[in-house]
Amino acid sequence: VQLQASGGGLVQDGGSLRLSCTASGDIASITALGWYRQVPGKQREMVATATTSGFVGYGGFVKDRFTITRDAAKNTVYLQMNSLKPEDTAVYYCAAKMRGDSDYTIWGQGTQVTVSS
């Protein structure tokens, strides 16, 4: 499986961005797609996840600001981010969990999100 992420950029405090992640390859073996983020010097943290069975989960800091959605026909997962804050600045990574795996094992390239104050 390969993941192609896009949609990062520079936005002002309070602005919005939408990230996209398209999967290719062994699509049928994917059980979940998610978004993580990482700031240099800090641990990677989960932003949002969406399983193929319909479960959706968010990191505690999201607080109704972000929405993850899946378009199964396009093998794509989106992360709509609203009310962005400077502390949301990070590299955002798309990830896939495969059948038989307990954790995300496939990672896409990161996309930089920068929120200016």
C-alpha positions as CSV (number, residue, x, y, z in Angstrom):
1,V,0.0,0.0,0.0
2,Q,1.2,3.5,-0.8
3,L,-0.2,6.7,0.6
4,Q,-0.2,10.1,-1.1
5,A,-1.0,13.0,1.2
6,S,-1.6,16.6,0.1
7,G,-3.3,19.8,1.2
8,G,-0.9,21.3,3.7
9,G,0.1,24.9,3.7
10,L,0.2,28.2,5.5
11,V,-2.9,29.6,7.1
12,Q,-3.7,32.3,9.6
13,D,-5.0,31.7,13.1
14,G,-8.6,30.7,12.9
15,G,-8.4,29.5,9.3
16,S,-9.1,26.2,7.7
17,L,-7.3,23.6,5.6
18,R,-8.3,20.2,4.2
19,L,-5.8,17.4,3.9
20,S,-6.3,14.5,1.5
21,C,-4.7,11.1,1.6
22,T,-5.2,8.7,-1.3
23,A,-4.3,5.0,-0.9
24,S,-3.1,2.7,-3.7
25,G,-2.0,-0.9,-3.9
26,D,-3.6,-3.5,-1.7
27,I,-6.6,-1.4,-0.8
28,A,-8.7,-4.4,0.3
29,S,-6.3,-5.1,3.2
30,I,-6.6,-1.7,4.8
31,T,-8.7,-1.7,8.0
32,A,-8.2,1.9,8.9
33,L,-6.8,5.2,7.7
34,G,-5.7,7.9,10.0
35,W,-3.9,11.2,10.4
36,Y,-1.0,11.8,12.9
37,R,1.1,14.9,13.4
38,Q,4.5,15.6,14.8
39,V,6.4,18.6,15.9
40,P,10.2,18.5,15.9
41,G,11.4,17.3,19.3
42,K,8.0,16.0,20.3
43,Q,6.3,12.6,20.1
44,R,3.9,11.9,17.2
45,E,0.3,12.2,18.2
46,M,-2.9,10.8,16.7
47,V,-5.1,13.4,15.1
48,A,-8.0,11.3,13.7
49,T,-8.7,7.8,12.6
50,A,-11.4,6.2,10.5
51,T,-11.9,2.5,10.2
52,T,-13.4,0.7,7.2
53,S,-16.3,-0.4,9.5
54,G,-17.2,3.2,10.2
55,F,-15.6,4.0,13.5
56,V,-14.2,7.5,13.8
57,G,-11.9,8.7,16.6
58,Y,-10.1,12.0,17.4
59,G,-7.2,13.1,19.5
60,G,-8.3,15.0,22.6
61,F,-7.0,18.3,21.4
62,V,-9.2,18.3,18.3
63,K,-12.4,19.3,20.3
64,D,-14.8,19.4,17.4
65,R,-12.5,21.4,15.2
66,F,-11.4,18.7,12.8
67,T,-13.5,16.1,10.8
68,I,-12.2,13.0,9.2
69,T,-14.1,11.5,6.3
70,R,-13.6,8.6,3.9
71,D,-14.5,8.4,0.2
72,A,-14.3,4.7,-0.4
73,A,-14.8,5.0,-4.1
74,K,-11.7,7.2,-4.4
75,N,-9.7,5.3,-1.7
76,T,-9.2,8.7,-0.1
77,V,-9.5,10.0,3.4
78,Y,-9.9,13.7,4.2
79,L,-9.1,15.7,7.2
80,Q,-11.1,19.0,7.4
81,M,-9.4,21.3,9.9
82,N,-11.3,24.4,11.1
83,S,-10.5,27.0,13.7
84,L,-6.8,26.2,13.3
85,K,-4.5,27.5,16.0
86,P,-0.7,28.2,16.0
87,E,-0.2,25.1,18.2
88,D,-1.6,23.0,15.3
89,T,1.5,23.7,13.4
90,A,3.2,20.4,12.6
91,V,3.9,17.9,9.9
92,Y,0.8,15.8,9.3
93,Y,1.2,12.2,8.2
94,C,-1.4,9.9,6.7
95,A,-1.2,6.3,7.9
96,A,-2.9,3.0,7.2
97,K,-3.6,0.0,9.4
98,M,-3.5,-3.3,7.6
99,R,-5.5,-6.4,8.3
100,G,-3.8,-8.4,11.0
101,D,-1.9,-5.5,12.4
102,S,-2.7,-3.9,15.7
103,D,-1.1,-0.6,14.8
104,Y,-0.6,1.7,11.9
105,T,2.3,0.3,9.8
106,I,2.1,2.2,6.5
107,W,3.0,5.8,6.4
108,G,2.7,8.4,3.7
109,Q,5.0,11.4,3.3
110,G,4.3,14.2,5.6
111,T,2.6,17.5,4.7
112,Q,3.5,20.6,6.5
113,V,0.7,22.6,8.2
114,T,1.7,26.1,9.5
115,V,-0.7,28.3,11.3
116,S,0.5,31.8,11.8
117,S,-0.6,34.0,14.7
